Amino acid sequence: MRRDEWLLIIGLVVFIVAIPFVLHFFLDQKIPIPGLPSDPSEDEEETNGNGDDKDEEKQYYWGVDSASYTDEELFQCVAGQFGKPEVWGRYLGDRDGVSVGLDAAEIDFLHENNIQILVIYNHVNDARGYEQGVTHANQAIQFAENVGVPEGVAIFGDIEPDYPVDQAFIEGWYNTLTASDYAPGIYGVFNEDSDLMLAFEALDADIQKGTIVWTAYPQQEITTAENAPEFNPKGPEAAPVLGWQYAIEAEACAIDTNLFSEEILEYLW
């Protein structure tokens, strides 16, 4: 065999042996090689970013709350004017001149229409003092048991903007509900520096984290389900803010409109 043929064979062997080392170098340095696909992890990073897009993947649910009894007439009014709600907030126990309480027929009607119930307790006028919090929580528990609210559902204590409120009341509410079959929730207007916000943020960190917040801040315009705003509630930073009553007092049907994060589903009925 001639010398040039030997050199050609040796060169081919060296080239073949060197290929894995060359590829390893380029891949390790993340230098693009024509004909080779890019690192799939990079594509994934471009899609997911720093994780913020997780919020975009979340499911949000449109719903309403009302002080009136939910019958076929009210349901058709809401469905026709605004769209079918997936969540309907209703009250425990009658409050004269304010709200009609849930009963078995209304509960069955909502469930037959595949609507989940957000349970509200609105018998508070003065939200101050630990014992007051305990007393109202026990009454809420009794009301819930009377209509068959199942274990694990949250009861949202309604603290209106003109009600006096302090940290001790929320502690009493929280401690009593967490010792029961139900989960503690608070509804209110959580605007910055409000009495409710200040009282809530004065709570122990574990209580803040363990209390589900349904906030009525900020306020926007009443919309249909299709035209609902992006989920943008404001509330205590340490708390799970899972519901947003973004507009109140619709002229038609006497309802308020809401958006809920998917995490709230386990606390609905």
C-alpha positions in Angstrom: 0.0 0.0 0.0 1.3 3.4 -0.9 2.4 6.0 1.6 -0.4 8.5 0.7 -3.0 5.8 1.1 -1.8 5.0 4.6 -1.9 8.7 5.5 -5.5 8.9 4.2 -6.6 6.0 6.4 -4.9 7.4 9.4 -6.5 10.8 8.8 -10.0 9.2 8.6 -9.5 7.3 11.8 -8.3 10.4 13.6 -11.4 12.3 12.3 -13.8 9.6 13.4 -12.3 9.4 16.9 -12.3 13.2 17.3 -16.1 13.7 16.4 -17.4 12.9 19.9 -14.9 15.2 21.5 -15.8 18.1 19.1 -19.5 17.6 19.6 -19.1 17.5 23.4 -17.2 20.8 23.3 -19.8 22.6 21.2 -22.7 21.3 23.2 -21.0 22.1 26.5 -20.3 25.7 25.4 -23.9 26.0 24.0 -22.6 27.0 20.6 -25.2 26.4 17.9 -24.3 23.7 15.4 -26.0 23.8 12.0 -28.4 20.9 11.6 -28.6 20.1 15.3 -31.7 21.1 17.3 -31.3 23.7 20.0 -31.4 22.7 23.7 -35.0 22.0 24.5 -34.5 23.4 28.0 -33.8 26.8 26.5 -37.0 26.7 24.5 -38.8 25.8 27.7 -37.2 28.7 29.5 -38.3 31.1 26.8 -41.9 29.8 27.2 -42.0 29.8 31.0 -39.8 32.7 31.8 -39.1 33.0 35.5 -42.4 31.3 36.3 -44.6 34.3 36.1 -46.5 32.7 33.2 -47.9 30.2 35.7 -50.5 32.9 36.6 -51.5 33.0 32.9 -52.1 29.3 33.0 -54.4 29.5 36.0 -58.1 29.1 35.7 -60.3 31.9 36.9 -64.1 31.6 37.5 -66.7 34.3 37.1 -69.5 34.4 39.6 -72.0 36.6 41.4 -73.2 37.2 44.9 -76.7 38.3 45.9 -78.7 39.1 49.0 -81.8 37.8 47.3 -83.1 34.3 47.2 -82.0 32.5 44.1 -84.9 31.0 42.2 -85.5 30.4 38.5 -86.5 34.0 37.8 -83.3 35.4 39.3 -81.1 32.7 37.7 -82.5 33.4 34.2 -82.1 37.2 34.8 -78.4 36.7 35.6 -77.8 34.1 32.8 -79.5 36.3 30.2 -78.0 39.6 31.2 -74.5 38.6 32.2 -73.8 35.0 31.5 -74.1 31.8 33.6 -72.1 32.1 36.8 -69.9 29.3 38.0 -69.9 30.5 41.6 -72.8 32.1 43.5 -72.2 33.8 46.9 -75.1 33.4 49.3 -75.8 34.1 53.0 -76.3 32.0 56.1 -79.4 32.9 58.0 -81.9 35.6 57.3 -81.0 39.2 58.2 -84.1 41.4 58.3 -84.0 44.1 55.6 -80.6 43.0 54.4 -80.4 39.4 53.1 -82.4 36.2 52.8 -80.6 33.1 54.0 -79.9 29.9 52.1 -82.3 27.0 52.5 -82.4 23.5 51.2 -84.5 24.3 48.0 -82.1 27.1 47.0 -79.1 24.9 47.6 -80.5 22.1 45.4 -81.4 24.6 42.7 -77.9 26.0 42.5 -76.3 22.6 42.5 -78.7 21.3 39.8 -77.5 24.2 37.7 -73.8 23.2 38.3 -73.1 26.3 40.4 -70.9 26.2 43.4 -71.9 28.1 46.5 -69.6 30.6 48.3 -70.9 30.7 51.9 -71.1 34.1 53.6 -71.9 35.1 57.2 -73.1 38.7 57.5 -74.5 39.0 61.0 -71.6 41.2 62.3 -72.1 44.9 63.1 -69.1 45.4 65.4 -66.0 43.3 64.6 -64.1 44.1 67.8 -62.9 41.8 70.6 -61.8 38.2 70.7 -65.0 36.9 72.4 -67.1 38.7 69.7 -65.1 36.8 67.1 -65.7 33.5 68.9 -69.4 34.2 69.3 -70.0 35.1 65.7 -67.9 32.1 64.5 -69.9 29.7 66.6 -73.2 31.2 65.2 -71.8 30.9 61.7 -70.9 27.2 62.3 -74.4 26.6 63.7 -76.1 28.2 60.6 -73.8 26.2 58.3 -74.6 22.9 60.0 -78.3 23.7 59.9 -78.3 23.8 56.1 -75.9 20.9 55.7 -72.7 22.8 54.6 -70.1 20.0 54.3 -66.7 19.7 56.0 -63.9 21.8 54.5 -66.0 24.6 53.1 -64.9 28.1 54.0 -67.3 30.5 55.7 -66.5 34.2 54.8 -67.2 36.7 57.6 -68.5 39.9 56.0 -66.8 42.9 57.6 -68.3 46.0 55.9 -66.2 49.2 55.5 -68.2 51.1 58.2 -67.9 48.4 60.8 -65.4 48.8 63.5 -62.8 46.0 63.4 -59.7 44.9 65.3 -57.1 42.2 65.2 -58.6 40.3 68.2 -62.0 39.7 66.5 -60.3 38.1 63.5 -58.2 35.9 65.8 -61.4 34.7 67.6 -63.1 34.1 64.3 -60.0 32.2 62.9 -59.4 30.1 66.0 -63.0 29.0 66.4 -63.4 28.1 62.7 -60.1 26.2 62.4 -61.2 24.1 65.4 -64.4 23.2 63.5 -65.2 21.4 60.3 -65.0 24.7 58.4 -62.2 26.9 57.0 -61.9 30.6 58.0 -62.5 33.3 55.4 -62.9 37.1 55.5 -64.7 39.4 53.1 -64.1 43.1 53.0 -62.7 46.2 51.3 -59.0 45.7 51.7 -57.8 49.0 50.5 -54.5 50.3 51.8 -54.5 51.7 55.4 -58.2 50.7 55.9 -59.0 49.6 59.5 -59.6 46.1 58.1 -56.3 45.9 56.3 -54.4 47.2 59.4 -56.2 44.8 61.7 -55.5 41.9 59.4 -51.8 42.7 58.9 -51.4 42.9 62.7 -52.3 39.2 62.9 -49.8 36.4 63.5 -48.3 35.3 60.2 -49.8 31.9 60.5 -53.3 33.3 60.9 -52.8 35.6 57.9 -51.6 32.6 55.8 -54.5 30.4 57.0 -57.3 32.9 56.4 -58.9 33.0 52.9 -59.5 36.5 51.7 -62.3 37.6 49.4 -61.6 41.2 48.7 -63.8 44.0 47.3 -60.9 46.2 46.3 -60.3 47.7 43.8 -63.7 48.4 42.4 -64.4 48.5 38.6 -67.5 48.4 36.5 -70.2 45.7 36.3 -69.5 43.4 33.3 -70.8 40.3 31.7 -68.8 37.1 32.3 -67.3 37.4 28.8 -66.0 40.9 29.5 -64.7 40.4 33.0 -61.4 42.1 33.8 -58.2 40.3 34.4 -57.9 38.9 37.9 -56.2 41.8 39.9 -57.4 41.8 43.5 -55.7 43.8 46.2 -55.4 42.4 49.7 -53.0 41.4 52.5 -49.7 40.2 50.9 -49.4 37.3 53.4 -52.9 36.0 52.8 -54.3 33.8 50.1 -56.5 36.3 48.2 -58.6 34.0 46.2 -61.7 36.0 45.4 -62.3 39.5 44.0 -65.7 41.2 44.1 -64.7 43.6 41.3 -68.1 45.5 41.0 -71.2 45.9 43.1 -74.9 46.6 42.7 -75.7 45.8 39.1 -78.9 47.6 38.0 -80.3 44.4 36.5 -80.8 41.4 38.7 -79.5 43.0 42.0 -76.2 41.2 42.0 -72.5 41.9 42.5 -69.9 40.5 40.1 -66.8 38.5 41.0 -63.7 36.6 39.8 -62.2 33.7 41.7 -58.9 31.9 41.4 -59.0 28.2 40.9 -57.6 27.6 44.4 -60.8 28.7 46.0 -62.7 25.7 44.5 -61.8 23.4 47.4 -63.4 25.9 49.8 -66.7 26.2 47.9 -69.8 24.0 48.2 
